[in-house]
């Protein structure tokens, strides 16, 4: 075959590009939850190692992680709540987080919605005592009275408006007089939901009243002292260091040993 006909002939084979594991350029950092939760070690996160002007801390600050409340408080009964935590500051290999939001799981919401009852929802923007602007979402369901024969328990439009007004007033009052830390301790045992249910009994009996979602719309100016107070007495044992050491040991065990110059060749 002529050389000109086959394009592959006469060309030198190029050397294969060396594949580098991207995780060799990354570091693991521990995520620390505020001490108002039972468990402060949430997990670990990975980030590119500091190189030149690109700092690892800049890549971590502002990250949002979602954790089940059951894992944070070691209580399976609270598994229907999800907590969002935001990385505020980095100390060594620890990422200090603060409360960023709360939500109910989809399966919990689906289990609440049923036929023959009214669903009442309300949301309100409110500022806490320490300057956080929150948006609180509340939902409630009407329930049948004792010894009721009628299958349905629909509330009238006027009653729904009254209940919604009560929701607004209670949420505003509770949030505006509390700091964010105090408010989170009210969200976990559903204090606000129980209060709404109690005060609305005279209008229409309610059940399954929850603050279903909390969003932080605006943060106040960052205060390191306030963050340190949230993490006072936390366990700062570094899980990420242990993970890296374990990974290095496994890498050394798997790497094949090269023969020394004086060694005899091994026969197959």
Residue pairs with C-beta under 8 A, 6 or more apart in sequence:
1 9
3 9
3 10
23 46
25 48
25 49
25 51
26 46
26 47
26 48
26 49
27 46
27 47
27 48
27 49
27 56
27 93
27 240
27 244
28 44
28 45
28 46
28 93
28 240
28 243
28 244
29 44
29 45
29 46
29 47
29 56
29 60
29 90
29 93
29 94
29 95
29 240
30 41
30 43
30 44
30 93
30 94
30 95
30 236
30 238
30 239
30 240
31 41
31 42
31 43
31 44
31 45
31 65
31 85
31 87
31 95
31 97
32 40
32 41
32 42
32 94
32 95
32 96
32 97
32 231
32 234
32 236
33 39
33 40
33 41
33 42
33 67
33 72
33 85
33 97
34 40
34 85
34 97
34 98
34 99
34 181
34 230
34 231
35 230
35 231
35 232
35 233
35 234
36 181
36 184
36 185
36 230
37 72
37 73
37 83
38 72
38 73
38 74
38 75
39 71
39 72
39 73
39 74
40 231
40 234
40 235
41 235
41 237
41 239
42 65
42 67
42 71
42 72
42 85
42 97
43 65
43 67
44 239
44 240
44 243
45 60
45 63
45 65
45 87
45 95
47 56
47 59
47 60
48 54
48 56
48 59
49 56
50 56
50 57
56 90
57 90
60 87
60 90
60 95
61 87
61 88
61 89
61 90
62 86
62 87
63 86
63 87
63 95
64 84
64 85
64 86
64 87
64 100
65 84
65 85
65 87
65 97
66 82
66 83
66 84
66 85
67 82
67 83
67 84
67 85
68 78
68 79
68 81
68 82
68 83
69 75
69 78
69 79
69 81
69 82
69 83
69 188
70 76
70 77
70 78
70 79
70 81
72 83
73 188
78 188
79 105
80 104
80 105
80 107
80 108
81 102
81 103
81 104
81 105
81 188
82 102
82 103
82 104
82 105
83 99
83 101
83 102
84 99
84 100
84 101
84 102
84 103
85 97
85 98
85 99
85 100
86 97
86 98
86 99
86 100
87 95
87 96
87 97
88 96
88 97
88 98
88 222
88 227
89 95
89 96
89 224
89 227
90 96
91 236
92 236
92 238
93 238
93 240
93 241
94 236
94 238
96 227
96 230
96 231
98 180
98 227
98 230
99 180
99 181
99 184
99 216
100 216
101 213
101 214
101 215
101 216
102 184
102 187
102 211
102 213
102 214
103 212
103 213
103 214
104 210
104 212
104 213
109 212
112 139
112 141
112 208
113 119
114 141
116 151
116 152
116 153
116 154
117 141
117 142
117 143
117 152
117 153
117 154
118 141
118 142
118 153
118 154
118 155
118 160
119 139
119 140
119 141
120 139
120 140
120 141
120 142
120 155
120 160
120 163
120 164
120 167
120 206
121 137
121 138
121 139
121 140
122 137
122 138
122 139
122 164
122 167
122 168
122 171
123 135
123 136
123 137
123 138
124 135
124 136
124 167
124 168
124 171
124 172
125 133
125 134
125 135
125 217
126 133
126 134
126 136
126 171
126 172
126 175
126 176
127 133
127 134
127 175
127 176
128 134
128 175
128 176
128 178
128 179
128 180
128 183
129 176
129 177
129 178
129 179
130 179
130 180
130 220
130 226
131 220
131 221
132 180
132 216
132 218
132 219
132 220
133 216
133 217
133 218
134 175
134 183
134 214
134 215
134 216
134 217
135 214
135 215
135 217
136 171
136 175
136 211
136 213
136 214
137 211
137 212
137 213
137 214
137 215
138 167
138 171
138 192
138 193
138 196
138 209
138 210
138 211
138 212
139 208
139 209
139 210
139 212
140 163
140 167
140 193
140 196
140 197
140 200
140 206
140 207
140 208
140 209
140 210
141 206
141 207
141 208
141 209
142 153
142 154
142 155
142 204
142 205
142 206
142 207
143 153
143 205
143 206
143 207
144 150
144 153
144 205
145 153
145 205
153 205
155 163
155 204
159 203
159 204
162 200
162 203
163 200
163 203
163 204
163 206
166 196
166 199
166 200
166 203
167 196
170 192
170 195
170 196
170 199
171 192
171 211
174 183
174 186
174 191
174 192
174 195
175 183
178 186
181 230
186 192
187 211
187 214
190 209
190 210
190 211
192 211
193 209
193 210
193 211
194 209
196 206
196 209
197 206
197 207
197 209
200 206
200 209
259 265
259 266
